[in-house]
Amino acid sequence: MMATMNSPPQVAVNAQRNSNEPSPILEPLRYRTRKSLYLLSFYVAILLAPWIMTCVMMVRPLDAASYTRQGLGQSAAVVLDILVSFEFILVLEKLQAVLAIPIVSGFLAQAAVVYTQRRSPNQKLSLRQIVALADRPWANVRSWFRSLPLDGHGSPFAIFGGLFVLLVAVTPAIQSILIKYEDITIATCWEMPVWTCDPSNIATIVGLDPEPAALESMPQSLAVQQVAKKTQLVGELDVQPYLWPEQWTTIDDAEAIERGTFFWYDESFRSDRYFVSALQNGTNTGVLRQHAIRLNSTSACESVHSSDFPQTCSGDRPFVTNLTAPDTLDIRICAPGTYGQTPWTRSRDRQDISEELWIDVVQQITNYEAEQYNFTLRCTTNTTRGYFEISNYKNGNNPGPLLEKWPSQEVLKHDFNDYLGADDDYAIPSVVDNDTTTIGPSGLPDPFNYEDLHAAGPLMTSALALFGNQSFLNAANYAITTNTTRSALFSICQFNTIPFTRLSLSGFSTAGNTCEDLIWGIDRFSDDYWYQYLMNTIFTWVASFNDTQAAATALDMATYFANEAVLTSTATQDWSYNSRSIYFDSGTVIVKPKWSLAGVITISILICLQILGLCLLVFYCRSVPTWTDSLDAFAMLRMGAEVQREKHVRFAGIRDTDKRDWEDLGRFDGLVGVVSDSSGMVQGGGDGEHSSIMDSSPLVRRAEGGPSTSSEFELAELPPYSPTVVVDAHNDGGSEERDERARKEGLEPPFRLAVGAPGLITKSMAPRRKTRGQRNPRGRKNPNLVITGQTQV
């Protein structure tokens, strides 16, 4: 079969091509928002995405529950995602900032088409206002100010557009002001002290923390020896490296040093308290979170009647001693309890104990000018043992408070970095660890071979150091019984065994002056003289305890040294068995948006206003069909060509314009409306009644040299419609050839549009979209396709 097409074939082909898609000439009004919806979706995406990501990253990474993963450290993948997300946010923000004004300006230009169409009978808009809108005044500051209603020719739409563009433009600037970025330091998997994803990176050990089981094995003699020596050398202004303030605050270096002395607490701020740890004060673990054991003791003394002194010192193994010099001095000491045995359990929970010390003094010295008085003193020391979180980046570099309960295994696993030693396979410490590998007393120094005696409570240990076998009081007691006063006194001064002589407390410091007298007079006086001198020295020293405040201060120092000796000695002796390592790591610094409630609320409101405004613009564009996509230069060219061709307005041409030109444009209705058949509108032509009406135009008369009265007319005084104001969508620019094309192709529009036409543009004028089957039903012949000739086989 052979088919041939009659001439001219191009027309038939065009008709066939247009059979599926209607020609735009047949649809002078149609909805044009499909591409706008795509553009709106794109813009909203690049507007919302970086802001939502920013808000999320204020709290956590995009792909993790938190920035901190304390137990095992943050993985390398999450850290990389944080860096990539941050860069992605910056790219999207810059892209949105660059595209914001062009996109929004395009939406406004599209909405301006709807604004310039006649949608209600009372709507008014002059050609001058339309020309101003075509200039897109919302994107030009000078044009926008000219659109203000200062001379009666302003445009509310232009004002709205300018304010909306201003909102879009200032939002990124306001966001940069309100939303700041901060550096945070996090723990990563390659910085973990035990389980690490980078074995080459080893965390630094900054201290050792003794285990509760190891504290049970601390020899009593070692603790007593250290307390005795420390009390003999202590001064109020000596820096105590293991003293931690209970109320830790950020202070300058000079004040920090002073707060590490007893002077701060005993003279300056008596209400402040302190505790002791095996770690030096100020120890910091960086991004790691670990706990350490602590001890704090507080003493209080009161004077009581001598009859209150215990007749029998209570306890399984109390410390009892006395110094008796007939007709001279009688001193009795009682420390109830059990020496040689620890009062603590192996639990890591908080523990509290209370201890007592009794001192009874009867003085009968007559050869010295000493005040005659006796006294009985009862002192009580309350001691607390527990754990605290060491200073780190997480707690603001301040040590945590005393823990009432040791954290659970689950909490320690996820939120902390506490581990036992290598012998325990770096297990997480539990509340009670019955460590059987703890080294026994034989591994620790034991000066007096009392291996079975372990360090007792701090007050008991202090009493043994001040009044026990290693004290100067015991040396004096031995001199009394062996009549070796001179050598005993010389030995006391030679080894400086009198405690607290460097303190400013008067009694203790006065007793220390004995050694100064002994240097120049040891051979000048008899033994009886030195005997009385020794008794007076002892009384002067022990009488300092009659001042209850001085007694409490001295015992606070002694118990501090007792606690320090137990913790530090246990931690450092065979540390791999008796203590846990405390680690430090500086962590990894990353950048994140800083949380700001005011900033989040403000920027969210501004972004919501943008999205709401854009949605309203698109909805406004969808409210009625439009004759063009945008009120752009080409649209104005078509309108101007039509007006000029119909001689309704003669434009200025290629010359400058003046105020009068603008005033003339302001006289004419510029709304695009529908031309009805009953209006008498005639296509083309310029003769007859049509020509006479056009010649009466003021602009025509002015162009021909006649007088103009354009300034005497207002837009409201114009007639509703003049049949000379015609815009034919397919007849612009004198296109007779296009008219002929339309007639040949059968493209006859259902209605015509004109500038100033009175007909309203409504939704019903939009063409109905047909389905594919309706556009070209199966088996339906195209009437524009002509088949000629005959079939040949």
C-alpha positions in Angstrom: 0.0 0.0 0.0 1.3 3.5 -0.9 0.0 6.7 0.6 0.9 10.2 -0.6 0.1 13.6 1.0 -1.3 16.5 -1.0 0.5 19.7 -1.2 1.4 21.7 0.8 2.5 18.8 3.1 3.9 21.1 5.8 0.5 22.4 6.9 -0.8 18.9 7.4 2.3 17.9 9.3 1.9 20.9 11.6 -1.7 20.1 12.1 -0.8 16.5 13.0 1.9 17.7 15.4 -0.5 20.0 17.0 -3.3 17.5 17.3 -2.0 16.2 20.7 -0.9 19.6 22.1 -3.1 22.6 21.7 -1.5 25.7 20.3 -0.9 28.5 22.8 -2.9 30.7 20.5 -6.0 28.6 21.2 -5.3 29.0 24.9 -4.8 32.7 25.6 -5.4 32.1 29.3 -4.0 29.1 31.1 -2.4 28.0 34.4 1.4 28.3 34.4 2.4 27.2 37.9 3.7 23.7 37.2 7.3 24.8 36.9 6.8 27.2 39.7 5.9 24.4 42.0 9.1 22.6 41.0 11.1 25.7 41.7 9.3 26.3 45.0 10.0 22.8 46.1 13.7 23.2 45.2 14.0 26.5 47.0 12.2 25.3 50.1 14.5 22.3 50.2 17.7 24.4 50.1 16.1 26.8 52.6 14.9 24.2 55.1 17.6 21.5 54.8 20.6 23.5 56.2 18.5 25.0 58.9 17.1 21.7 60.1 20.5 20.2 59.9 21.9 23.1 61.9 19.2 22.7 64.6 19.9 19.0 64.9 23.7 19.5 65.0 23.2 22.0 67.9 22.3 18.9 70.0 23.8 15.9 68.3 25.4 14.7 65.0 23.1 13.8 62.2 23.9 10.1 62.4 24.5 9.6 66.1 22.6 10.0 69.3 25.2 12.3 70.9 28.5 14.0 70.3 29.9 12.1 73.3 30.4 8.4 73.3 32.3 8.3 76.5 32.7 4.6 77.1 34.3 3.6 73.7 34.8 7.0 72.2 33.2 8.4 69.1 33.9 6.4 66.0 35.9 7.8 63.1 33.0 7.5 60.8 30.8 9.7 62.9 33.6 12.3 63.3 34.0 12.3 59.5 30.3 12.7 59.0 30.3 15.7 61.4 32.9 17.4 59.3 31.2 16.6 56.0 27.8 17.7 57.4 29.2 21.0 58.5 30.7 21.6 55.0 27.4 20.5 53.4 25.5 23.0 55.5 27.8 25.8 54.5 27.4 25.0 50.8 23.6 24.9 51.0 23.5 28.1 53.0 25.6 29.9 50.4 23.6 28.4 47.6 20.4 29.6 49.2 21.7 33.0 49.8 22.8 33.4 46.2 19.6 32.1 44.7 17.1 33.6 47.2 16.6 37.0 45.6 16.5 35.9 41.9 14.0 33.1 42.7 11.7 35.2 44.9 11.9 38.0 42.4 10.8 35.6 39.7 7.8 34.5 41.8 6.8 38.1 42.4 7.1 38.8 38.6 4.8 35.9 37.9 2.3 37.0 40.6 2.4 40.5 39.1 0.7 39.1 36.0 -2.3 38.1 38.1 -2.2 41.4 39.8 -2.4 43.3 36.5 -5.4 41.2 35.2 -9.0 42.4 35.7 -10.4 40.1 38.4 -13.1 42.4 39.9 -15.2 45.3 38.6 -13.7 47.8 41.1 -10.1 47.0 40.3 -8.0 49.9 39.1 -4.4 50.0 37.8 -2.9 52.5 35.5 -0.3 52.0 32.7 2.2 53.9 34.8 1.8 51.4 37.7 2.1 48.4 35.3 5.3 49.9 33.8 6.6 50.3 37.4 5.8 46.7 38.2 7.6 45.5 35.0 10.7 47.2 36.4 10.6 44.7 39.3 10.9 47.4 42.0 11.3 44.8 44.7 14.8 44.1 43.4 15.8 47.7 42.8 16.0 50.1 45.7 15.4 53.3 43.7 12.5 51.8 41.8 11.0 50.5 45.1 11.0 54.0 46.6 9.4 55.4 43.5 6.6 52.8 44.0 5.7 54.2 47.4 2.3 56.0 47.4 3.8 59.5 47.8 2.3 61.0 44.7 -0.8 58.8 44.4 0.8 56.3 41.9 2.2 53.8 44.4 1.6 50.1 44.2 0.8 48.0 47.2 2.1 44.9 45.4 5.5 46.6 44.8 5.6 47.6 48.5 4.8 44.0 49.5 7.4 42.6 47.1 10.1 45.0 48.4 9.4 44.0 52.0 9.3 40.3 51.1 12.7 40.5 49.3 14.1 42.4 52.3 13.0 39.6 54.5 14.6 37.1 52.2 17.8 39.1 52.1 18.3 39.8 55.8 17.5 36.3 57.0 21.0 34.9 56.3 22.5 38.0 57.9 20.4 37.7 61.1 21.2 33.9 61.2 24.9 34.6 61.1 24.5 37.1 64.0 22.3 34.9 66.2 23.7 31.5 65.4 27.2 31.1 66.5 29.6 28.2 66.2 31.6 26.7 69.1 34.5 24.3 69.4 33.9 21.2 71.5 36.3 18.6 72.5 35.1 15.0 72.3 36.5 11.6 73.1 37.2 9.5 70.1 37.9 5.8 69.7 41.5 6.4 68.9 42.0 8.2 72.2 40.7 5.6 74.6 43.1 4.5 77.3 42.3 0.7 77.2 40.2 -0.2 74.2 41.3 1.9 71.2 40.9 1.8 67.4 44.5 3.2 67.1 47.0 1.2 69.2 49.7 3.7 68.3 48.0 6.4 70.4 48.6 5.7 74.1 46.8 7.8 76.7 48.9 9.5 79.4 48.9 8.2 82.9 48.5 11.2 85.3 48.0 9.3 88.6 47.3 6.2 90.5 44.2 5.6 92.6 44.3 2.9 95.3 41.8 0.1 95.4 39.7 -0.3 98.6 40.9 -3.9 99.0 44.5 -2.6 99.0 43.8 0.0 101.7 43.2 -2.8 104.1 46.8 -3.9 103.9 48.4 -0.5 104.7 50.8 -1.1 107.7 50.0 0.9 110.7 53.7 1.7 111.4 54.2 3.3 108.0 51.2 5.5 108.3 52.1 6.5 111.9 55.7 7.3 110.8 54.6 9.5 108.0 52.0 11.4 110.2 54.7 12.0 112.9 57.2 13.4 110.4 54.6 15.6 108.6 53.3 17.1 111.9 56.8 17.9 113.0 57.5 19.9 109.8 54.2 21.4 108.9 53.5 25.1 108.6 50.3 26.9 107.8 51.6 28.3 104.5 53.1 25.0 103.3 51.5 23.9 100.0 49.8 20.5 100.4 49.8 18.9 97.0 47.1 16.3 97.7 44.6 18.8 99.3 41.5 19.4 97.2 39.1 22.3 98.1 35.5 21.0 98.7 34.1 24.0 96.9 36.0 24.2 93.7 35.9 27.4 91.7 37.9 29.0 88.9 40.5 31.2 90.6 43.7 32.8 89.6 47.0 31.0 90.1 48.1 32.9 93.3 44.8 32.1 95.0 44.9 28.5 93.8 48.2 28.1 95.5 46.9 29.7 98.7 43.9 27.4 98.7 46.4 24.5 98.8 47.6 25.5 102.3 46.1 25.0 105.7 46.3 28.8 106.2 43.3 29.3 103.9 41.0 27.0 105.9 42.2 27.7 109.4 42.8 31.4 109.3 41.1 33.0 106.2 38.0 30.9 105.6 37.2 28.5 108.4 33.9 27.5 106.9 35.6 26.1 103.8 36.5 22.4 103.9 38.8 20.2 102.0 39.5 16.5 101.2 42.5 14.4 100.3 43.1 12.2 97.3 46.0 10.1 96.0 46.0 12.4 93.0 47.6 15.9 93.2 45.0 18.6 93.4 44.1 20.0 90.0 44.6 16.7 88.2 42.7 16.7 85.0 41.7 13.8 82.8 40.8 15.8 79.7 38.0 14.2 77.7 38.1 11.1 79.8 35.8 10.7 82.8 37.1 8.8 85.8 36.6 8.5 89.5 39.1 8.6 92.4 38.8 7.7 96.1 38.8 10.6 98.6 38.9 11.0 102.4 37.9 14.0 104.5 38.0 14.4 108.3 36.6 17.2 110.5 37.6 17.5 114.2 35.9 19.3 117.0 37.0 19.5 120.7 35.3 20.4 123.9 36.5 20.8 127.5 34.9 18.4 129.9 35.1 17.6 133.6 37.9 15.4 134.7 35.4 12.9 136.0 34.2 12.4 132.4 37.5 10.9 131.4 36.9 7.1 130.7 37.9 4.9 133.5 38.3 2.1 130.9 39.1 3.0 127.4 36.6 1.2 125.3 37.2 -0.9 122.2 38.7 -4.1 121.2 42.2 -2.6 121.1 42.1 1.0 122.2 45.2 3.2 122.4 46.1 4.1 126.0 49.2 5.9 127.2 50.3 8.3 129.9 53.2 10.3 131.2 53.6 10.5 134.9 56.2 12.6 136.6 55.6 12.6 140.4 54.7 15.9 141.8 55.2 17.5 138.4 53.0 16.4 135.6 50.4 13.7 134.8 49.1 13.2 131.3 46.6 10.5 130.3 45.6 9.7 126.7 42.7 7.5 125.6 41.7 6.7 122.0 38.8 4.2 122.1 38.4 1.7 119.3 40.7 -0.8 117.6 44.2 0.2 116.4 45.9 -2.0 113.9 42.7 -2.7 112.0 41.0 -0.7 109.2 37.5 0.6 110.0 36.5 0.6 106.3 34.9 -2.0 104.1 35.7 -2.8 100.5 32.6 -1.0 99.2 33.0 2.0 96.9 29.9 3.6 98.3 30.1 6.4 100.8 31.2 5.4 104.3 31.2 7.4 107.5 33.0 6.7 110.8 33.4 8.7 114.0 36.4 8.5 116.4 37.2 10.0 119.8 40.3 11.1 121.6 40.5 11.9 125.3 43.3 14.0 126.9 43.6 14.6 130.7 46.3 16.9 132.1 47.2 17.5 135.7 50.1 20.0 136.2 52.1 20.6 139.5 55.2 22.4 138.2 56.5 24.9 140.8 59.9 25.9 139.7 58.8 27.7 136.6 56.5 30.7 136.1 53.8 28.6 134.5 50.1 29.1 135.0 48.7 26.4 137.3 45.7 24.7 135.6 44.4 21.3 134.8 42.1 20.4 131.9 40.3 17.4 130.4 39.5 17.4 126.6 37.3 15.3 124.4 37.8 15.5 120.7 35.7 13.9 118.0 36.7 13.4 114.4 34.2 12.5 111.7 35.6 10.9 108.6 34.0 10.2 105.3 35.3 8.0 102.5 33.9 7.8 99.0 34.5 8.6 95.4 34.4 11.7 93.3 34.7 12.5 89.6 38.1 13.8 88.7 38.3 17.2 87.0 37.7 16.9 83.3 36.4 18.9 80.3 32.9 17.5 80.8 32.4 18.8 84.3 34.0 22.2 83.5 37.4 21.2 85.0 35.9 21.1 88.4 36.0 18.0 90.6 32.6 16.4 91.1 30.9 16.0 94.5 31.1 13.1 96.8 29.2 10.2 95.4 26.7 8.6 97.7 26.5 5.4 95.6 29.0 4.0 93.1 27.6 4.1 89.6 26.2 0.9 88.1 28.2 -1.2 85.6 25.9 0.0 82.8 26.5 3.7 83.6 30.2 3.2 83.9 30.3 1.4 80.5 28.6 4.2 78.6 29.5 7.4 80.5 32.9 6.9 82.1 36.3 5.5 81.5 37.1 3.6 84.7 39.0 0.4 84.4 40.8 -2.0 86.7 44.4 -3.0 86.1 45.9 -5.4 83.6 45.8 -8.3 86.1 42.0 -7.8 86.2 41.8 -7.7 82.3 40.9 -4.0 82.5 37.4 -4.8 83.8 35.0 -2.1 84.8 35.1 -1.6 88.6 32.1 -2.8 90.6 30.8 -1.6 93.9 32.8 -4.3 95.8 35.8 -5.9 94.1 37.2 -8.7 96.3 40.6 -8.5 94.8 42.7 -11.5 95.7 45.8 -10.3 93.9 46.3 -7.3 96.2 49.8 -7.4 97.6 50.0 -8.1 101.3 51.7 -6.2 104.1 55.0 -8.0 103.5 55.4 -6.0 100.3 55.1 -2.7 102.0 57.7 -1.0 104.2 57.2 -1.8 107.9 59.7 0.1 110.0 58.8 -1.6 113.3 58.0 -5.1 112.0 54.3 -4.9 113.0 53.1 -6.7 109.9 49.8 -7.8 111.5 48.9 -4.2 112.4 47.1 -2.3 109.7 46.3 1.4 109.5 43.3 2.3 111.6 41.1 5.4 111.3 42.7 8.8 110.9 42.2 10.0 114.5 43.6 6.7 115.9 46.6 7.0 113.5 47.1 10.6 114.6 47.0 9.7 118.3 49.6 7.0 117.7 51.8 9.6 115.9 51.4 12.4 118.5 51.5 10.3 121.7 52.6 6.8 120.7 56.0 5.0 120.6 57.3 7.3 117.9 56.4 10.5 119.6 58.6 12.9 121.7 56.2 12.2 124.6 57.3 8.6 124.7 61.0 9.8 124.6 60.3 12.1 127.6 58.5 9.3 129.4 61.5 7.0 128.9 63.9 9.8 130.2 61.9 10.1 133.4 62.1 6.3 134.1 65.8 6.1 133.2 67.1 9.4 134.6 68.5 10.4 131.2 66.8 13.8 130.9 69.7 15.6 129.3 70.3 13.1 126.5 66.5 12.7 125.9 66.0 16.4 125.5 69.0 16.6 123.2 67.6 13.7 121.1 64.2 15.5 120.9 65.8 18.6 119.6 68.3 16.9 117.3 65.6 15.0 115.5 63.0 17.8 115.7 60.3 15.4 117.1 58.1 18.1 118.7 54.9 18.4 116.5 53.4 21.6 115.2 56.2 23.9 116.4 56.1 25.8 113.0 52.5 26.7 113.5 51.6 30.2 114.7 49.6 28.7 117.6 51.3 30.1 120.7 51.6 27.0 122.8 53.1 24.8 120.0 55.5 27.4 118.8 56.7 28.3 122.4 57.5 24.6 123.0 59.7 24.7 120.0 61.9 27.4 121.6 63.3 24.8 124.0 65.7 23.6 121.4 67.1 27.2 120.9 67.9 27.4 124.7 69.4 23.9 124.7 72.0 24.8 122.1 73.8 27.3 124.3 73.0 25.9 127.7 73.2 22.1 127.5 76.3 21.8 129.7 75.7 24.8 132.0 72.9 23.4 134.1 72.3 20.3 136.1 70.1 17.3 135.3 67.5 18.5 137.7 67.2 21.8 135.9 66.8 20.1 132.6 64.3 17.7 134.1 62.1 20.6 135.1 62.8 22.2 131.8 61.6 19.1 130.0 58.5 18.8 132.0 57.7 22.5 131.4 58.2 22.0 127.7 55.9 19.0 127.6 53.2 20.9 129.6 53.5 24.0 127.4 53.0 21.9 124.3 50.2 19.7 125.6 48.5 22.8 127.2 47.9 24.1 123.6 45.1 21.5 123.4 43.3 23.4 126.2 42.4 25.9 123.5 39.6 23.9 121.8 40.0 25.7 118.5 43.8 25.2 118.4 43.2 21.5 119.3 40.7 21.1 116.5 43.1 22.8 114.0 46.0 20.6 115.0 43.9 17.4 114.8 42.6 18.5 111.4 46.1 18.6 110.1 47.1 15.4 111.7 44.1 13.5 110.3 44.7 15.0 106.9 48.3 13.6 106.9 46.9 10.2 108.1 44.5 10.1 105.2 47.2 11.2 102.8 49.6 8.6 104.0 47.1 5.8 103.6 46.1 6.8 100.1 49.4 7.8 98.6 51.5 5.0 100.1 49.0 2.3 99.0 48.8 3.7 95.5 52.5 4.0 94.8 53.6 0.7 96.4 53.4 -2.1 93.8 50.9 0.0 91.9 50.1 -2.6 89.3 48.4 -4.7 92.0 47.1 -2.1 94.5 45.8 0.8 92.3 44.1 1.8 89.1 45.7 4.0 86.5 44.2 7.4 85.9 44.6 8.6 82.3 44.5 11.9 80.5 43.7 12.6 76.8 43.2 16.0 75.2 40.5 14.7 72.8 39.6 15.8 69.3 38.2 19.3 68.7 35.2 19.7 66.3 33.0 22.6 65.4 29.3 22.6 66.0 26.5 25.2 66.0 25.9 26.6 69.5 22.5 26.2 71.0 20.6 29.4 71.3 16.9 29.3 72.1 16.3 32.9 71.0 18.2 32.3 67.8 16.3 29.1 66.9 13.0 30.8 67.5 13.8 33.9 65.6 15.3 32.2 62.5 12.5 29.6 62.5 9.9 32.4 62.4 11.8 34.2 59.6 12.1 31.0 57.5 8.4 30.1 58.1 7.5 33.6 56.9 9.5 33.1 53.8 7.9 29.7 53.0 4.4 31.1 53.9 4.9 34.1 51.6 6.1 31.9 48.7 3.2 29.5 49.1 0.8 32.4 49.1 2.4 33.8 46.0 2.1 30.4 44.2 -1.5 30.1 45.4 -2.1 33.6 44.2 -0.7 32.7 40.8 -2.9 29.7 40.7 -6.0 31.7 41.6 -6.8 32.6 37.9 -5.3 31.7 34.5 -2.8 34.2 33.1 -2.0 35.4 29.6 1.8 35.3 30.1 4.3 33.6 32.3 5.8 36.7 33.8 5.5 40.4 33.7 8.8 40.7 32.0 10.3 42.8 29.1 8.8 40.6 26.4 5.3 40.9 28.0 5.7 44.7 28.1 6.9 44.7 24.5 3.7 42.9 23.4 1.5 45.2 25.4 3.3 48.3 24.1 3.3 47.2 20.5 -0.5 46.5 20.7 -1.2 49.9 22.2 1.0 51.7 19.8 -0.5 49.8 16.8 -4.0 50.8 17.8 -2.8 54.4 18.3 -4.2 54.5 21.8 -0.9 55.8 23.2 2.0 57.2 21.2 5.1 56.5 23.2 8.0 58.9 23.4 10.3 56.9 21.2 14.1 57.0 21.3 14.3 60.0 23.6 14.3 60.8 27.2 11.1 61.2 29.2 9.9 63.8 31.6 7.4 64.0 34.3 4.5 64.7 31.9 5.1 61.5 30.1 4.6 59.6 33.3 1.5 61.6 34.2 0.0 60.8 30.8 0.6 57.1 31.4 -1.1 57.4 34.8 -4.3 58.5 33.1 -5.0 55.2 31.3 -6.4 51.9 32.6 -3.7 49.3 32.3 -5.6 46.2 33.5 -5.7 43.3 31.0 -9.3 42.2 30.6 -11.5 40.1 28.3 -13.1 41.6 25.1 -16.7 40.5 24.8 -18.6 40.1 21.5 -21.2 42.7 22.5 -18.6 45.4 23.1 -18.3 46.5 19.5 -14.6 45.7 19.5 -13.2 45.6 15.9 -10.0 43.7 15.0 -7.4 45.8 13.3 -8.3 48.8 11.2 -8.1 52.5 12.0 -11.0 54.0 10.0 -14.6 55.1 10.8 -15.8 55.6 14.3 -12.7 53.7 15.5 -10.4 56.3 14.1 -12.4 59.2 15.4 -12.2 57.9 18.9 -8.5 57.3 18.7 -7.9 60.8 17.4 -9.5 62.2 20.6 -6.8 60.7 22.8 -4.9 63.4 24.7 -1.5 61.7 24.0 -2.3 61.7 20.3 -3.2 65.4 20.3 0.0 66.2 22.3 2.1 64.2 19.8 0.5 66.1 16.9 1.2 69.5 18.5 -2.2 70.1 20.1 -2.8 71.1 23.7 -2.8 68.3 26.3 -5.1 68.2 29.3 -3.8 64.9 30.6 -3.0 66.4 34.0 -6.7 67.4 34.5 -7.9 63.8 34.4 -7.8 61.0 37.0 -7.9 57.3 36.4 -11.2 57.0 38.2 -12.8 59.5 35.7 -12.0 57.3 32.6 -14.8 55.4 30.9 -14.9 51.8 31.9 -13.8 50.7 28.5 -12.8 52.1 25.1 -13.2 49.8 22.1 -9.9 51.2 20.8 -8.0 49.5 23.6 -7.3 46.1 22.1 -4.6 43.5 22.7 -4.7 40.5 20.4 -2.4 37.8 21.7 -1.5 36.6 18.2 -1.5 39.9 16.5 1.4 41.8 18.1 3.9 43.7 16.2 1.8 44.1 13.0 2.0 40.4 12.4 -0.3 39.9 9.4 1.7 36.9 8.5 0.9 35.4 11.9 -2.8 36.1 11.4 -2.6 34.3 8.1 -0.9 31.4 9.9 -3.6 31.2 12.4 -6.3 31.1 9.8 -4.6 28.4 7.8 -4.1 26.2 10.8 -7.6 26.7 12.1 -6.3 28.4 15.3 -9.1 30.7 16.3 -9.0 31.7 20.0 -12.2 31.4 22.0 -11.9 35.0 23.2 -9.7 38.0 23.0 -7.8 40.0 25.7 -7.2 43.7 25.7 -5.5 46.4 27.9 -8.3 48.2 29.6 -11.0 45.7 28.5 -13.9 45.4 31.0 -14.4 41.7 31.0 -13.3 39.8 34.1 -10.7 37.0 33.9 -12.0 34.0 35.9 -11.1 30.4 36.5 -13.6 29.2 34.0 -11.6 30.6 31.2 -8.8 28.2 31.7 -8.8 25.3 29.2 -9.8 21.9 30.5 -7.0 19.4 30.2 -8.0 16.3 28.3 -6.8 12.8 28.9 -4.6 11.1 26.3 -7.5 9.1 25.0 -9.6 12.3 24.7 -6.9 14.1 22.8 -6.5 11.4 20.2 -9.1 8.7 20.5 -8.2 5.4 19.1 -9.3 5.0 15.5 -10.2 8.7 15.1 -9.0 10.2 11.9 -7.3 13.5 11.9 -9.4 15.9 9.7 -6.4 18.0 8.8 -4.6 15.0 7.3 -5.6 14.4 3.6 -4.8 11.1 2.0 -4.8 11.0 -1.8 -3.9 8.5 -4.5 -4.6 4.8 -4.7 -3.3 1.8 -3.1 -0.7 -0.2 -4.9 0.4 -3.7 -4.0 
